[in-house]
Amino acid sequence: MNRRRFLRHLQQSPLLALAAQMAGQQPKKALATAKDALDVFDFLPLAEKNVQSQHWAYLMGGSDDDGTVRANANAHAQWQIRARRQVDVDQIDTSITLFGQRHAYPILVAPAAAHQAFHAEGEVATARGAKARGAQMILSTNASLQVREVAPAFGGPLWYQLYTQAEFEVSKRLVGAAEQAGCTVLAITVDSATGSNRVTANRGGVKTEQRCRACHGLTQADYYKEHGMFEGIDPAMAKAGGRAVTWTLVERLRALTKMKIVIKGIMTAEDAANCLRNGADGIVVSNHGGRSENSLQGTMEALPEIVETINGRIPVLIDGGFRRGTDVFKALAIGASAICIGRPYIWGLSAFGAEGVERVLELMQTEFATTMKLAGTISTRHISPLHVRRRMM
Ligand SMILES: Cc1cc2nc3c(=O)[nH]c(=O)nc-3n(C[C@H](O)[C@H](O)[C@H](O)COP(=O)(O)O)c2cc1C
């Protein structure tokens, strides 16, 4: 593509332009192989080319004017790394332990709905990519495929993300299927039970002529009939929560399962304190990738008060705008136990299937290890608040 055509392409693609702005550079031409990617943003041109426009808008967009998507990205730049020199970093340990299980890197695969909207092999491809890099995958309630189909491709215990359902019986069936498939952690999402104002996604949907049956039907009942996770559940009964996930509801869910309970979507110290008080096993600091309330608060801005409240008693995971190893390092330095990535692995999935997911994870893992060395930290346990400083504005 010559420069003029490229610029015209950019003009026609505001979402790609937004992504480029977030990357701090223009996207390059489509990759030939996953290995050619030098950072996660390199997947963008091919991913966008491969994906239907309404799916792309669904993936890239947030709420209202996408302000919180940008806030997540910008919040990482508010933190600087204080690098220590002259430390022998020949051998470093990048691993962490969560709920008794060792993970080679503190980078997990966040739950995201409908992977078949991005690649025909859907969550099975994601699972293979995650497995190849030893990264923990969290499977969404709204996955295109069922947990029992994805678990063998992952080859280890998945974590399962739950959207509580209007009928408790349906939530119970979903939790039962997850436990039966060997999941060890139940991440209950609490940030979007009442829906959100996805302008970019809806605009993308309006533009296109047909709806895609791979990820949704024409009606709510169709959606559940065709959605992997809801197989065998009466579509008339299946309906997402529509109301807040109260602690009473969490209690009822906890009584059903031996899985660890992680609350996903915490953004304040007050709610973190409630999680402790109510016996949550862990939390994910998250605003749903800027797709929930348009708070304009990046998750990295919320992290310090939450870490202070939790004070090491349970794991604190975080997601939102993690695109580079330096982002991961900074979150750990502030006090996070691990981070999750959302959109980047779907860019990889859209571009190259399992290989793309694998390469996205490899890039972030390698960048993280490089950052650890450059900052003079020999193990994740040695990454401390002394390794970051808030930028003076
Ligand atoms: C396309 C897409 C689908 C998502 N689906 C879910 C979901 O089903 N359940 C959930 O808890 N979070 C979902 N999320 C939110 C992610 O788990 C995660 O919080 C977010 O993507 C992290 O931000 P990032 O995309 O900037 O990395 C979704 C995010 C995206 C982009």
The ligand as a Gaussian input file, in Angstrom:
#p B3LYP/6-31G(d) Opt

LIG

0 1
 C      -14.473000      -8.067000      22.999000
 C      -14.486000      -8.116000      24.483000
 C      -15.336000      -8.988000      25.126000
 C      -15.344000      -9.054000      26.515000
 N      -16.140000      -9.972000      27.109000
 C      -16.088000     -10.108000      28.460000
 C      -16.830000     -11.125000      29.095000
 O      -17.508000     -11.918000      28.445000
 N      -16.758000     -11.194000      30.442000
 C      -15.993000     -10.332000      31.192000
 O      -15.966000     -10.430000      32.425000
 N      -15.253000      -9.384000      30.597000
 C      -15.275000      -9.253000      29.256000
 N      -14.514000      -8.310000      28.652000
 C      -13.604000      -7.477000      29.474000
 C      -12.230000      -8.159000      29.627000
 O      -12.308000      -9.282000      30.445000
 C      -11.201000      -7.215000      30.236000
 O      -11.722000      -6.693000      31.430000
 C      -10.778000      -6.076000      29.316000
 O      -10.798000      -6.477000      27.972000
 C       -9.381000      -5.599000      29.673000
 O       -9.037000      -4.468000      28.955000
 P       -8.167000      -4.491000      27.600000
 O       -9.040000      -5.013000      26.521000
 O       -7.835000      -3.039000      27.420000
 O       -6.934000      -5.331000      27.820000
 C      -14.505000      -8.213000      27.276000
 C      -13.641000      -7.324000      26.601000
 C      -13.626000      -7.268000      25.243000
 C      -12.680000      -6.328000      24.561000

